[in-house]
Amino acid sequence: MKSIKWFFAYLVLIAISCVYIDTLFGWSGGPPAYRTGAPKDIGTCNDAGCHNSFELNSGNAIFHLKMKPVVRI
C-alpha cells in the first residue's frame, strides 16, 4: 500500500513537471540582446514577446513602502 502512494506521488510530480517544463527552460540561452529600451536598442522585452501579458498600467495594484524613521543617538 505504501509503494502505491509513492507511485502516485511520483506520477503527480512528473505530471506537474510536464506542465511547467516550458517555464523551466524558457530562454535557456539567455534573453534576446538589445531589448532594454535604451537608446540605440532595437526595442523592449514587450516587442520581443517576453513580457507582453498585460497592457502597461492595466492592473489595480498599489505599491507602497513603509519605513521606520531613523533614530540617531
VENDAVEN-V548873 format. One record per pair of residues at least 4 apart in sequence whose ideal C-beta (glycine too) atoms are under 6 Angstrom apart, sorted by sequence separation. I is the first residue (numbers start at 1). GAP is how many residues later the second one is. D is the distance in whole Angstrom. If there is no record, write none. Layout:
I_GAP_D / I_GAP_D
//
This chain:
27_4_5 / 43_4_3 / 54_4_5 / 36_5_5 / 45_5_4 / 46_5_6 / 45_6_4 / 46_6_5 / 34_7_5 / 37_7_4 / 34_8_5 / 35_8_6 / 35_9_6 / 35_10_5 / 35_13_5 / 32_16_5
//
